[in-house]
Amino acid sequence: MEKNIKNEYHITVNDNIFRTKNAGFHAVLLFIICFAAQFIIDCILEQFKIVGNEHIRDNLPEIALVISVIIVCVYYYIREKRTNGVMCLEVSFLSDAIKILINGREYAVKYDEIAEVDKMMVIDRIHDEKGCYRMKIKCHGRSSLEFETTAQEYEKHLDFEDTELFVFYDACKRAGIKCC
């Protein structure tokens, strides 16, 4: 967690909140692409009579399905190992907007689009009764941006003021954004 003079912040947040937002769509899209590619390969193999065994040819759709599921699972496993469940944000408070750089993608939210910034404590009573902090930037006319404390902060049971998310929340407050 560091603060630059130009109102720029580098903070680390949990990656899970972003993954759950589009995970279903992303997994389905990845699966469809893998299955379509394998279906095309099946058509090419059948067209050129490369696979001569009728039993294998009849089971190629099921084989393609299994391989597609394995590819999707391996992709998410590698992604989880690479990121370790966290991601770094570069947050810049400009004169008219907040610019957030997440994994190479840039999000710009104008101050007049922001309805409010909420912070909340989320307790997982089903699994382990531990809590984490979540911050949501609610916007007019677009989806909200949500950020969650990292697993390391989650394990330490830190107060909100001791987390990196607080730095972002406090900067929003100092920028004159309504914070709850």
N, C-alpha and C positions, 0 to 999 in steps of 0.2 A: 504494500500500500504506500504509494508515494504521491505527493502533490507537487505539481509544477506551478510556476509563477503565472502561467497563462490560463488559469482555471482548468487545467487538465488533470484528470485523475486516472490512475491505473489500479483497478480493483479486481479481486478474484471472487467469482460467484459460482454457485453450484450449477452444473450443466443439466441436471435432471429436469428442471422446470421448463427448459426450452425443448428438451427431447420429448416430454410428454405432450406438449402442445401439438406437434406435427408428427409424432412417431407413427401413428397408425397410417396416415397418408403416405409418409415416407417409406414405410415397410411395404405397403401394398404396391406403391409405384416401383420400388426396387424388385419386388417379386414379379410383377407383370413384365417388366423389362427382361428379367432373367428367363422367365417362362417363354416369352415371345422369341427371344434369341434362340432358345433351345428348340422351340417349335420350328423355326426357320431352318435350323441345322437338321432337324428331323426330316423336313420336306426335301432338303438338298440330298440327304443320304438316301431317301426313298427314290428320288428322281433319278439318281445315278446308280441305283441298285447296289450301293456300297454295303448295306446291311442285308445279308441274305437270309438270316434266321428269322422266320415268321414270328416266333415267340418273342424275340427281342423287339421286333417292329411293332407288335401289338402292345407292348408294355412301355414304349418310348414316352408317351404322355405322363405316365406315373413316374418314370425315371426322371423326366424333366421337372416334375413337381418336387420330388425329393431333393434333387440337386439345387433347385431354386430356393427351397427352404433352408438348405445348408448354407448357401451363399449369403442369404439375408442374415442368418444367425452368426456366421463368421464375421460379416461386415460389422455388426453391432458389437461383437466381442472385441474385435480389433480397435474399434472406435473408443470403446470404454477403457481399454488398456492404454491407448495413446493419450487420451485426455485426463485419465484418472478421475473422471466425474466433475472436473472443474474447468472453467474457462476464464480467460482474462478479458476484461473490458477496458477500453480506452474511452473515457467520458470527457467531453469537452463542452464547457458552457460558453457558447458564443453570444453575441449581442442579441440575437433574435431566436435562437434555438439551442437545444441540447443535441450534440452529435455523439452517438454511441457506436463504437466500432467493436463488433462481436465476430470473432473468427473470420476476419476479412470482409464481412458485410457491414455496410454503414447504414445506420438508422438515424434520421434527423427528425426531431420532434420540435415543432415551433412552440414557443411559450404560450401563445394564444390557443393552441390546440389542446393543451394540458388542462384537464378539469381539476385534478388533485393528485397528490402523491400519498399513498397509504402505506403504513407499516403495520405488520401484524405478526403475532406469534402463532405458529401452527404446531399443534401437539398431535403426535401420532400415537393415540391410545390403543390402537389395534395391535401394533407390533411391539413397540418398546417404550411407550410413554415418554419419549424424548421429544424435544421441541426444536424448531428452527425458526428463523425470522424470514419473513417474505416482504418484499417491497413491490408495490404495484403503481405504475404510472398510468392513471386513467386518462384517456384522451377522448375528445369530441370527434365523432365521425370516423374513428379507426380503432383497431384492436389495442388493448392495453399491453404494456410491456411489464413483465414480471421478473423479479430477481430474487434469489434465495441464497441464504448463507451456505458456506461450504460445509462438507462433512466434517472437516477438521474443527471448524468453529462449533459445529453441531455437537461434536463429541466433548468439547471443553465446557459446554454449558455456559457460554459467555453471555453477559448482558448485551443488549442491543448496542449500547454505546461503545462496546469493546470490539465490535465486528467491523469488517471492511465495508459492509453495506451501510453502516451508519455514516461513513464518510460521504457516500453518495447522497444519502438522505439529507444530511446536514448541508451539503452544497446546494441541493435543490431548495432547501429552506432559505439559505442566504441569497439565492437568486430571485427570491420573491415569489416562488411557487407555493400555492396553498398545500400545506402538508398536514396530514392527520395522523 
